[in-house]
Amino acid sequence: AEEIACDFIAGCDGYHGVCRHAIPAGVLTLHEKDYPFGWLGILSDSPPPSHELIYAHHERGFALYSMRTPAVSRLYLQCAPDEDLAAWSDGRIWSELRTRLGNETTLKEGAILQKGVTGMRSFVAEPMQYGRLFLAGDAAHIVPPTGAKGLNLAVADVRALARALAAYYARGGTDLLDRYSETGLRRVWKVQRFSWWMHSMLHRLPHEGPLRQRLQLAELDYLAGSRAASTALAENYVGLPFED
């Protein structure tokens, strides 16, 4: 065994890392939710059909187009969390993407370089610190990817912790370190709310019946026609202001 002496530990080792599990039992409150669907994601050797992301709500399920590079596309289809990849041939994937994306004319087919299924979940551990151990990123929280906020949230954690450590070494003050969890959790729960809202609005939820689908369509119609609603989405999607 090897021992390393340090002033602080930044737990940036992901959901399955050792840092969160090193905190004594009873200290953390864990909030978790698994969603009853996943995403079938593909990486395609084809140019993106648009310079913007395309989100699609369809009676057959959610679909998303995003870009990886000017020549490589990243696309997703809502599926079961235990979906059998063997049942999804390249031809079936492209057919389903075209159907759910409304036969988007600029969608170019290409060789599928990678495909896999990702489960959807929400997770928050609070507080985000214990003594001189500070949790950041997936070690402290996971959001559904529909809002595209996972990396942003992790960067916000690191920014807040870096500022707190810089203040400590510059003048010996611990006020920012002491407030790290409180400050971080305010952002975390706002981002969880936004991600949950996007997730719930865009995915097909057949077990909840036609009433839920009509409510989703009404929400999308309101979002598309209301300046106030679209402004709120833009503010949350682009990123909330940092709180120190």
LUMLUMTOR-593622 format. One record per residue: residue in one letter; x, y, z of N, C-alpha, C in turn. Coordinates in steps of 0.1 Angstrom, whole numbers, plus 2048, in hexadecimal, padded with zeros to 3 digits. Example, Ala and Ser with C-alpha at 12.3 -4.5 7.8 and 13.67 -1.06 7.14 Angstrom:
// residues 2
A8847C784E87B7D384E8847DF84E S8807EA8478897F584788180084F 
// end
This chain:
// residues 244
A8087F480080080080080980C800 E8048177F980B8237F880382E7FE E80983780680184280C806850805 I7FC8588027FF8657FC7FA870805 A8028798097FE8848127F989080A C7EE89580D7E98A18057E08A980E D7DD8B580A7D48BE8127C58BB80F F7C28B98027B48B67FF7B48AB7F4 I7A88A57F37A589B7E979989F7E0 A79B8A07D37908A37CA78C8957C4 G77F8927C877A8857C37748867B6 C77C8857AB77788779E778879796 D77586F79E77786179976B85A794 G76086179175485B78B74B854795 Y74085079073684979873B83D79F H74483579874982879D75682A7A4 G75B8367A67688387AD7678357BC V7738377C27758337D077283F7DA C77284B7D57718577DE7648587E5 R7598577DE74C8587E474A84C7EE H74F8407EA74D8347F37568357FF A76083E7FF76983F80B763847816 I75884E81375185681D74984D826 P74A84F83374384683C73484483A A72F83983D72183683B719840844 G70D84483F70584D84670785C844 V71285F83D71686D83B70E87382F L70E86B82470886F8186F986B817 T6F18748106E487080C6E486F7FD L6E08637F86E18607E96D38617E3 H6D18687D96C58697D16C78637C4 E6BF8597C06C18527B46B484E7AD K6B484F7A06A884B7986AD84578B D6A98387886AB83277B69F833772 Y6A183776669683975C69482C754 P68782A75068381D74A68781D73B F6918247376958237296A4827728 G6AA82571D6B882971B6BA82F70D W6C68327096C98376FC6D282D6F4 L6CD82A6E86D68236DF6DE82D6D7 G6EB82E6DA6F38386D46FC8336C9 I6FE83A6BF7078366B47118416B0 L71C83D6AC7268476A6727843697 S72484D68F72384A68072E852679 D73484B66F73D85166673585965B S72F86465F72786B65672687A65B P72588365272589165671889565E P71989E66870D8A266F7038A8666 P6F68A66686EB8AC65F6E98BA662 S6EE8BF66E6EB8CD6726F68D167B H6F98DE67C7028E36866FC8E5694 E6EF8E26956E88E26A26E48D46A5 L6E18D26B26DC8C56B76CD8C46B2 I6C88B86B06BA8B66AC6B48AC6B6 Y6AB8B16BE6A38A96C86968A66C1 A6928996C36858946BC67D88D6C6 H6708916C866688A6CF65D8836C5 H65D8766C665586E6BC64D8636C3 E64285F6BD63A8546C36428476C5 R64C8456BD6548396BF66083B6C9 G6628476CE66C84A6D86758566D4 F67D85A6DD6858656DC6918626D2 A69686D6CC6A286B6C36AA8786C5 L6B78776C36C08836C46CB8826BA Y6CD88D6B36D988E6AA6E38986B1 S6EF8946B26FA89D6B670689A6AE M7108A46AF71C8A26A672889F6AF R7318986A973E8956B074989D6A9 T74A89C69C7538A469474C8A8687 P7528B067F74C8B46727498A8669 A74F89D66C74D89166374788566B V74588667874087B680734880688 S72987868771D87B68E71A87269A R7138776A470F8706B07008706B0 L6F98656B06EB8646B06E685A6BA Y6D985D6BF6D48556CA6C58526C7 L6C18466CC6B38426CB6AF83D6D9 Q6A38416DE69E83B6EA69B82D6E8 C69F8256F269D8166F269B811700 A6998047016997FE70E6A67FE715 P6A77FF7226B47FF7296BC7F3727 D6B57E77246BC7DB7226BB7D6713 E6BB7E070A6B97DE6FC6C47D46F7 D6C07CB6EE6C97C16E86CF7C86DB L6DC7CB6DC6E27D16D16E27C96C4 A6E27BC6C66E27B36BA6D57B56B2 A6CB7BA6B86BE7BC6B06BE7C96A8 W6C97D16AA6CA7DE6A36D57DD698 S6D07D968C6D97DA6816DC7E867C D6E67EA6756E87F86706DC7FD668 G6D67F56606CB7F96586BF7FD661 R6BD7F566B6B27F96746B480667C I6C18086806C48146876C182067E W6C68206726C482C6696B582E665 S6AE8236646A082466169882A66D E69C82667969582C68469983A687 L6A683E6846AA84C6866A285467C R6A185067069A85866668B85A66A T68584F66F67785067367585A67E R67D85968867C86169468086F692 L68A87168968E87F68668688667B G67B87F67767288566E677885660 N67F87A65C68587964F68D88564B E69588965569E8946536A7892646 T6A589B63C6AB89962F6BA89A62F T6C08A26396CE8A363A6D5898641 L6CE88F6476D488464E6DB87A645 K6E887A6466F087163D6F4864644 E6F285963D6F684C64370584A641 G70B84364A71983F64971B833651 A72882E65172B82265872A825667 I72381C66F72281D67D72F818684 L73682268A74381F69074181969E Q73681C6A57358186B37268186B6 K72180F6BE7148106C37138096D1 G70A80E6D97098096E76FC80F6ED V6F88096F96EC80E7006F181470D T6EB8207106EE82771C6E2828725 G6E28247316D782573A6D583473F M6C98377436C68457476C4845756 R6CA84F75D6C885076B6CB85E771 S6C686077C6C986C7846CF868791 F6D986F7966E086C7A26E68787A8 V6E487A7B56EA8857BD6EF8807CA A6FB8837CE7008807DC70288D7E3 E6FC88E7EF6FE89A7F6701897805 P70A89E80B7128AA80671C8A57FC M7238AE7F572D8AB7EB73B8AC7F1 Q73C8AD7FE7498AD8057488A6813 Y7548A181775589B82476389E829 G7648A78337718AB8377798B282C R7848AD82878C8B381D78B8AB810 L7818A280F77D89B8037728A27FC F7748A67F076A8AD7E87668A57DC L7598A27DA75489A7CF7518A47C3 A75489F7B77518A77AB74D89E79F G7458A379674189B78B73988F78E D73A884787732879788733872796 A73E87579D73F8707AB7348757B4 A72F8817B07258887B97178887B2 H7168887A570988979F70A884790 I6FE87F78C6FC87B77E6EF880779 V6EE88676D6E288B7686DE88375B P6D18827586CE87C74B6D4885740 P6D987F7356E088672B6D888F722 T6CB88F7236C38967196C68A571A G6C98AA7256CC8B97276DA8BC723 A6E38B27216F18B471D6F98BC728 K6F68B97356FC8C173F7068B9748 G7098AD7467128A574E7208AB74F L7268AD7447338B37447338C1749 N7298C97457298D774A7288D7759 L7208CE75F71F8CE76E72C8CA774 A7338C076E7408BC77474A8C8773 V74A8CF7687538DB7677508E5771 A7438E777473F8F177E7448ED78B D7448E078F7498DB79B7588DF79C V75F8DB79276E8DD7927718EC793 R76A8F478C76C90378C76A90879B A75F9047A175D9087AF7679037B8 L76C8F77B77768F17C07838F87BD A7878FB7B17939017AE79490F7B4 R7899177B37889247B978A9237C8 A7839197CE7849187DC7929147E1 L79990B7DA7A69077DD7B09137DB A7AE91B7D07B79267CE7B59307D9 A7A99337DD7A793C7E87AD9377F5 Y7AD92A7F87B39258047C2927804 Y7C89247F87D79257F87DC9337F7 A7D393C7F27D794A7F17D69527FE R7CB94F8067CA9568127C594E81E G7C594181C7C29388277B393782B G7AA93E82379C93D826796930822 T78C92C82A78591F827776921823 D77292E82276493082075F92A813 L76692B8087619257FC7629157FD L76C91080376D9018057618FD80E D75E90481875390082174590181A R74490981073790B8097379037FC Y7418FB7F97428F47EC7368EB7EA S7328E37F37268DB7F171A8E27F0 E7188EC7F870B8F47F870A8FB7EA T7159017E67159087D97138FF7CE G71A8F37CE7198EA7C370B8E37C2 L7058E07CD6F88DA7CD6ED8E37C8 R6EE8F07CA6E48F97C46E48F77B5 R6F08F77AF6F18F57A16EC8E779D V6F18DD7A46EE8CF7A16DF8CD7A0 W6D78D17AA6C98CF7AA6C28D779F K6C78E279C6C18EA7906C38E2783 V6CF8DD7826D28D67766CB8C8775 Q6C98C27816C18B67816B38B977D R6AE8C47826A08C777E69F8C976F F6A88D17696A88D375B6AA8C6753 S6B38BE7566B58B274F6A98A8750 W6A38A875C69789F75E68C8A5755 W68A8B27556808B874D6828B573E M68E8B77386908B472A68E8A5728 H69289D73169188E73068288A72F S67A89073866C88C73966489272E M66889D7286618A371E66389C710 L66E89770E6728927016718836FF H67187B70967186C708662867708 R66185D7006548566FF65284D70C L64784F71364484871F63784071E P63883571762B82E714624829720 H62B82672B62582173761C82C73E E61E83873A61684374060A847737 G60884172C5FC8427245FC84F71B P5F18517145F085C70A5EF86A711 L5EA86A71D5E98777245F787E725 R60187672960E87B72B61487F71D Q61187871361687C706610889701 R60388B7045FD8987006038A3708 L6068A171560C8AB71D61A8AF718 Q6218A471362F8A770D62D8B0701 L6248AC6F86228B46EC61E8C26EF A6158C46F96128D26FE61E8D9703 E6268D370A6328D970F63C8DD704 L63D8D56FA6468D86EF6408E46E7 D6328E46E562C8EE6DE62D8FC6E5 Y62C8FB6F262E9076FA63D90C6F9 L6469036FA6549066F965790D6EC A6529086E165590D6D464E91A6D1 G64391D6D863C92A6D663D9346E0 S6449326EB64593B6F66539406F7 R65594D6F66629536F8667951706 A65E95271066395071E667941720 A66093871B66492A71C671927715 S67292C70967F92970168B930708 T68893C70E69394271569893A721 A68E93572869292D734699920730 L69591A72569D90E7206AB91271C A6AC91D7156BA9227106C392571C E6BD92C7266C592F7326CB922739 N6C291873A6C690C7416CF904738 Y6CD90372B6D48FB7226E2901720 V6E390E71E6F191471C6F9914729 G6F29157346F99147416F592074B L6F191C7576EE9267616FA92D766 P6F993976B70494177070B93977B F71893B77D71F93578871C93C795 E71B93479F71893A7AD7259377B5 D72A9417BC73693F7C47329417D3 
// end
